């Protein structure tokens, strides 16, 4: 016999409900239109939360200041069916406790979607129980039961398809657009990327096949951003400060004198050139706002954001932060079976932090080994689901020859890729797989791997004497 679920067994998330209500009281209700576009009062599990949500919404619609004081006043003057003050019904301590749960609006929309999902599950369960009960009672013909159930499920499917308030949306839209103007002049120093990419705050993900220099590319990118006046931070889980600065010296020596043979490895091994002092002095005199730190493996996403928060708060302008690489943001003792969900959670936290602080994150990601010899796509990313849907911009670096190996047998493909790796410079294609701020695009580079230097080109045809034409 079917056993009906009790109310206490129905899906819910009380703490997230409290957080969302608390966040609606911050910054004079700034997040209210966003939350109201996702939730109705009956989406909250607890009756008290429904009453508080309605009261906050009324205060906002009446154009009154949204604070704990106006909320208490609204609840005090409103009565329930028994004529009792809603504030007395809910309890002053409980209402005040709501304000202690949320200290930021960053997670409000994400949590509101979770609450909505739990509400939908509850409604589905109740509709299912009603259908089962009708069938067990046997009072109606099965066709009538199916017809009624079909109508109810169809109504459920189209819920929330309400018209939005154009005025409220326009206010948020204009605010967002005005904020974007603050970042319109950002330049990365790579002219080909700057032609296509609007460098708004958000989450950018960079992946690469082997021998494409993803760390070198990201390090040069941030250094060039810093040269153009941006505040940049490089969070490394792979290379220490000495190794990273050696890349800078090797590149600047090569730009100073293209006959230089001194590589980063040579510099780390004690190699010296009379030009080192010259290029180092120019770099130091530039007084770039560019910092870096090597993190240990136990610094997961929560610890990293706790470290970054006061730095970002005290910065004169929102920073650009590179994380090398995002898979290291997981707890060191995590189980392999939880990797995907933990990485998704880390990406959400980076995204929420970005929205709260206008920070721009550039996260370096690993690739699946099984796809190394194929043209890059979302399949290359180890956790492509979370990256594909959470990131604002997704890039992939690959040897340019990879695009032209379709139909080649495996042995010939490997020979051509191995030959391309030996080239100096290597010819690299940066493919934008997703761009929330514009169209997708392709950019091309000569990568002088011995000197840790990427040189940008606007067209693939600029990559002269490419290995692509070699007949191996």
C-alpha positions in Angstrom: 0.0 0.0 0.0 1.3 3.5 -0.9 2.5 5.5 2.1 2.0 9.2 1.9 5.0 11.5 2.7 4.6 13.6 5.8 5.4 17.4 5.5 8.6 16.9 7.3 9.8 14.5 4.7 9.3 16.9 1.8 12.3 18.5 0.1 13.4 21.8 1.7 16.4 23.9 2.6 15.7 26.1 5.6 19.1 27.6 5.9 19.1 28.8 2.3 15.6 30.3 2.8 16.9 32.3 5.8 19.9 33.4 3.7 17.8 34.7 0.8 15.5 36.6 3.2 18.5 38.1 5.0 20.1 39.1 1.8 16.9 40.9 0.7 17.4 43.3 3.7 21.0 44.2 2.6 21.9 47.3 0.5 18.4 48.7 0.8 16.8 45.7 -1.0 19.1 45.9 -4.0 18.7 42.1 -4.7 14.9 42.0 -4.3 14.0 42.3 -8.0 16.4 39.5 -8.9 15.0 37.2 -6.2 11.4 38.2 -7.0 11.9 37.1 -10.6 12.7 33.6 -9.3 10.5 33.0 -6.2 6.9 33.4 -5.0 6.0 33.4 -1.4 4.6 29.8 -1.6 8.0 28.6 -2.8 9.3 28.9 0.8 8.8 25.8 3.0 8.3 27.5 6.3 5.1 29.6 6.7 7.0 32.2 8.7 9.4 32.7 5.7 6.4 33.2 3.4 5.1 36.0 5.6 8.5 37.7 5.8 9.0 37.4 2.1 5.6 39.1 1.4 6.3 41.8 4.0 9.7 42.7 2.4 8.2 42.6 -1.1 5.4 45.0 0.1 7.9 47.4 1.7 9.9 47.4 -1.6 6.9 48.0 -3.8 5.8 50.9 -1.5 9.2 52.4 -2.2 10.0 52.5 1.5 13.6 51.9 2.9 14.1 48.1 3.2 15.6 47.6 6.6 15.1 45.4 9.6 13.2 48.3 11.3 10.7 48.7 8.4 10.3 44.9 8.2 9.4 44.7 11.9 7.0 47.7 11.6 5.3 46.1 8.6 4.9 42.8 10.4 3.7 44.5 13.6 0.9 46.3 11.8 -0.2 43.2 9.7 -2.6 40.6 11.3 -3.1 37.0 10.7 -6.6 35.3 10.4 -6.8 35.2 14.2 -6.2 39.0 14.5 -2.7 38.4 15.9 0.2 40.6 14.9 2.4 38.8 12.4 5.5 40.0 14.4 4.1 38.3 17.5 3.1 35.2 15.5 6.6 34.8 14.0 8.5 36.1 17.0 10.8 39.1 17.2 13.9 36.9 18.0 13.3 34.8 14.9 12.9 37.9 12.6 16.1 39.4 14.0 17.9 36.1 13.6 17.3 36.3 9.8 19.5 39.3 9.6 22.5 37.4 11.1 22.5 34.7 8.4 23.5 36.7 5.3 26.3 39.3 5.1 26.4 39.4 1.3 24.0 39.3 -1.6 26.4 37.3 -3.7 24.8 33.9 -3.3 21.2 35.1 -3.2 20.1 34.3 -6.7 21.9 30.9 -6.7 20.2 30.0 -3.4 16.9 31.3 -4.7 17.1 28.9 -7.6 17.8 26.0 -5.1 14.7 27.0 -3.1 12.6 27.1 -6.3 13.8 23.7 -7.2 12.9 22.3 -3.8 9.5 23.9 -4.1 8.9 22.3 -7.5 9.9 18.9 -6.1 7.3 19.4 -3.3 4.6 20.3 -5.7 5.4 17.3 -7.9 5.2 15.0 -4.9 1.9 16.4 -3.8 0.5 16.2 -7.4 1.7 12.6 -7.6 0.2 11.7 -4.2 -3.1 13.2 -5.3 -3.0 11.1 -8.5 -2.2 7.9 -6.5 -5.0 8.7 -3.9 -7.6 9.1 -6.7 -6.6 5.8 -8.2 -6.7 4.0 -4.8 -10.1 5.5 -4.0 -11.6 4.2 -7.2 -14.4 6.7 -7.4 -13.5 8.1 -10.8 -13.0 6.4 -14.1 -9.2 6.0 -14.9 -9.6 8.2 -18.0 -11.1 11.1 -15.9 -8.2 10.7 -13.3 -5.6 10.9 -16.2 -7.3 13.9 -17.7 -7.4 15.8 -14.4 -3.8 14.9 -13.7 -2.7 16.0 -17.1 -4.3 19.4 -16.7 -2.7 19.9 -13.3 0.8 18.8 -14.5 0.4 21.1 -17.6 -0.4 24.1 -15.3 2.6 23.2 -13.2 4.8 23.1 -16.3 3.9 26.7 -17.3 4.1 28.2 -13.8 6.4 31.2 -13.5 5.9 32.3 -17.2 4.8 35.7 -15.9 5.5 39.0 -17.6 8.3 40.9 -16.0 8.0 44.5 -14.8 9.8 46.5 -17.5 10.5 49.4 -15.2 12.1 47.3 -12.5 14.2 45.3 -15.1 15.3 48.5 -16.9 16.6 50.0 -13.6 18.8 46.9 -13.0 19.8 46.8 -16.7 20.9 50.4 -16.7 22.9 49.9 -13.5 24.6 46.9 -15.0 25.4 48.7 -18.2 26.8 51.6 -16.3 29.1 49.3 -14.4 30.3 47.8 -17.7 31.5 51.2 -18.8 34.1 51.1 -16.1 35.8 48.2 -17.8 35.4 49.2 -21.5 39.0 50.5 -21.8 40.7 47.3 -20.5 43.4 46.1 -22.7 45.3 42.8 -22.4 48.3 43.7 -24.6 47.3 41.0 -27.1 45.8 43.1 -29.9 44.2 40.1 -31.6 42.2 39.1 -28.4 41.4 42.7 -27.6 39.8 43.1 -31.0 37.1 40.6 -30.0 37.0 40.4 -26.2 35.2 42.8 -23.8 37.1 42.3 -20.5 34.2 42.5 -18.1 34.5 41.0 -14.6 33.5 37.3 -14.5 34.9 33.8 -14.7 37.3 33.1 -17.6 38.6 29.5 -18.1 41.7 28.6 -20.1 42.6 25.1 -21.1 45.4 23.8 -23.3 46.8 20.7 -24.9 50.4 19.8 -24.0 53.3 22.0 -25.3 51.0 25.0 -25.7 52.3 26.9 -22.7 49.1 27.7 -20.8 50.9 28.9 -17.6 53.3 31.0 -19.7 50.4 32.5 -21.7 48.4 33.4 -18.5 51.5 34.9 -16.8 52.3 37.0 -19.9 48.6 38.0 -20.1 48.5 39.3 -16.5 51.8 41.0 -16.8 50.6 42.9 -19.9 47.3 43.8 -18.1 49.4 45.2 -15.3 51.5 47.2 -17.7 48.2 48.7 -19.0 47.2 49.8 -15.4 45.3 46.9 -14.1 45.7 45.4 -10.6 46.8 41.8 -11.2 47.2 38.8 -8.9 48.7 35.4 -9.9 47.8 32.5 -7.6 50.1 29.6 -8.4 49.7 26.0 -7.2 52.4 24.7 -9.6 55.3 27.1 -9.9 57.0 29.2 -7.3 57.8 32.9 -7.5 61.4 32.3 -8.7 60.2 30.1 -11.6 57.6 32.6 -12.7 59.9 35.6 -12.5 62.5 33.7 -14.6 59.8 33.5 -17.3 59.5 37.3 -17.2 63.3 37.8 -17.5 63.7 35.3 -20.3 60.9 37.0 -22.3 62.2 40.5 -21.7 65.7 39.5 -22.6 64.4 38.1 -25.9 62.4 41.3 -26.6 65.4 43.4 -25.8 67.7 41.3 -27.9 66.2 38.6 -30.2 69.6 36.9 -30.4 69.4 36.1 -26.7 69.8 32.4 -26.0 69.2 32.6 -22.3 66.1 30.6 -21.3 64.2 30.6 -18.0 65.9 27.3 -17.1 69.3 28.8 -17.8 68.5 31.7 -15.6 67.3 29.4 -12.8 70.6 27.4 -13.2 72.7 30.6 -12.7 73.0 31.7 -16.3 73.7 35.3 -16.7 73.7 38.0 -19.4 74.8 41.6 -19.2 71.4 42.5 -20.4 69.6 41.0 -17.4 70.3 44.0 -15.2 68.9 46.3 -17.9 65.7 44.5 -18.5 65.2 43.8 -14.7 65.6 47.5 -13.9 63.1 48.5 -16.5 60.6 46.0 -15.1 61.1 47.2 -11.5 61.0 50.9 -12.5 57.6 50.3 -14.1 56.2 49.8 -10.5 53.5 47.4 -11.8 50.7 46.5 -9.5 51.3 42.8 -10.2 51.7 40.3 -7.3 52.0 36.6 -7.1 52.0 33.8 -4.5 52.7 30.1 -4.4 50.0 28.3 -2.5 50.2 24.9 -0.8 47.8 22.0 -1.7 45.7 22.5 1.4 44.5 26.0 0.3 41.1 25.0 -1.2 38.6 27.5 -2.7 37.2 28.5 0.6 40.6 29.3 2.1 41.8 31.1 -1.1 38.7 33.4 -1.2 39.2 34.1 2.5 42.8 35.2 1.7 41.7 37.2 -1.3 38.7 39.0 0.2 40.6 41.6 2.3 43.1 42.2 -0.6 40.3 42.8 -3.1 38.5 45.0 -0.6 41.5 47.2 -0.1 42.4 47.4 -3.8 41.9 50.7 -5.6 40.3 48.9 -8.6 38.8 45.4 -9.0 41.7 43.0 -9.7 42.3 40.4 -12.4 43.2 37.2 -10.6 44.7 34.1 -12.3 44.5 30.7 -10.6 46.9 28.0 -11.9 45.0 25.8 -11.8 41.3 25.3 -10.8 41.5 21.6 -10.1 43.7 22.4 -7.1 40.9 24.4 -5.5 39.4 21.1 -4.3 40.0 19.8 -0.7 43.2 17.7 -0.8 41.4 14.8 0.9 38.4 14.7 -1.5 37.3 11.5 -3.0 37.6 11.0 -6.8 33.9 10.2 -7.0 33.1 13.7 -5.7 35.5 15.6 -8.1 32.9 16.9 -10.4 30.4 18.2 -7.8 33.3 19.8 -5.8 34.7 21.5 -8.8 31.2 22.8 -9.8 30.9 24.2 -6.3 34.3 25.8 -6.5 33.3 27.4 -9.8 30.1 28.7 -8.3 32.0 30.3 -5.5 34.4 32.0 -7.8 31.5 33.3 -9.9 29.7 34.5 -6.8 32.8 36.2 -5.5 33.3 37.9 -8.9 29.7 39.2 -9.0 30.0 40.5 -5.5 33.4 42.3 -5.9 33.7 42.9 -9.7 36.8 40.6 -9.7 37.9 39.0 -13.0 39.0 35.4 -12.5 41.1 33.6 -15.1 41.2 29.9 -14.1 43.6 27.5 -15.8 42.2 24.1 -16.3 43.5 20.7 -17.2 42.4 18.7 -20.3 41.4 15.1 -20.8 44.3 13.1 -22.2 42.1 11.1 -24.5 41.4 14.2 -26.6 44.9 15.6 -26.9 45.2 14.9 -30.7 41.8 16.2 -31.6 40.7 19.8 -32.3 39.7 21.4 -29.0 36.1 21.4 -27.8 34.3 21.3 -24.5 35.0 17.5 -24.4 38.7 18.3 -23.7 37.8 19.8 -20.3 37.9 17.2 -17.5 34.7 18.6 -15.9 33.2 20.1 -19.0 29.7 20.3 -17.6 30.4 22.7 -14.8 32.9 24.8 -16.9 30.6 25.0 -19.9 27.6 26.3 -18.0 29.3 28.4 -15.2 32.2 30.2 -17.0 31.5 33.4 -18.8 34.4 32.9 -21.3 36.0 29.6 -22.2 39.3 29.5 -24.1 41.4 26.6 -25.3 45.0 26.7 -26.6 46.1 24.1 -29.2 48.8 23.6 -31.8 47.5 25.2 -34.9 48.2 22.0 -36.9 45.5 20.2 -34.9 42.8 21.9 -36.9 44.1 20.3 -40.1 44.5 16.7 -39.2 41.0 15.5 -39.9 41.1 12.2 -41.8 44.7 11.5 -41.0 45.6 8.1 -39.6 46.7 8.0 -35.9 50.4 7.4 -36.7 50.6 10.3 -39.1 48.7 12.6 -36.7 51.2 11.9 -33.9 54.2 12.5 -36.2 52.9 15.9 -37.3 52.0 16.9 -33.8 55.4 15.9 -32.5 57.0 17.8 -35.3 54.9 20.9 -34.5 56.1 20.7 -30.9 59.7 20.9 -32.0 59.2 24.1 -34.0 60.6 27.3 -32.8 58.4 29.2 -32.6 55.4 26.9 -32.2 52.2 27.9 -34.0 49.3 28.2 -31.6 45.6 28.7 -32.0 43.5 30.2 -29.2 39.9 29.2 -29.7 37.1 30.9 -27.8 34.5 28.2 -27.2 32.2 30.4 -25.2 31.9 34.2 -24.9 29.1 35.6 -22.8 30.3 39.1 -23.7 30.3 38.7 -27.5 30.9 36.3 -30.3 33.2 33.3 -30.3 36.5 33.8 -32.2 39.9 32.4 -33.1 43.3 34.0 -32.4 46.8 32.9 -33.6 50.2 33.2 -31.9 53.8 32.3 -32.4 55.0 30.8 -29.2 58.7 31.1 -28.6 58.7 28.4 -25.9 62.5 28.8 -25.2 61.9 32.4 -24.3 58.4 32.1 -22.7 57.0 34.6 -25.2 53.7 34.7 -27.1 53.5 36.9 -30.2 50.0 37.7 -31.5 48.8 37.6 -35.1 45.5 38.6 -36.4 45.2 36.1 -39.2 46.1 32.4 -39.5 47.9 33.3 -42.8 50.4 35.3 -40.8 51.8 32.1 -39.4 54.4 31.7 -42.2 56.2 28.5 -43.0 53.9 26.5 -40.8 54.4 22.8 -40.2 50.9 22.3 -41.4 52.2 22.1 -45.0 54.9 19.6 -44.2 54.5 16.1 -45.7 55.7 13.6 -43.2 
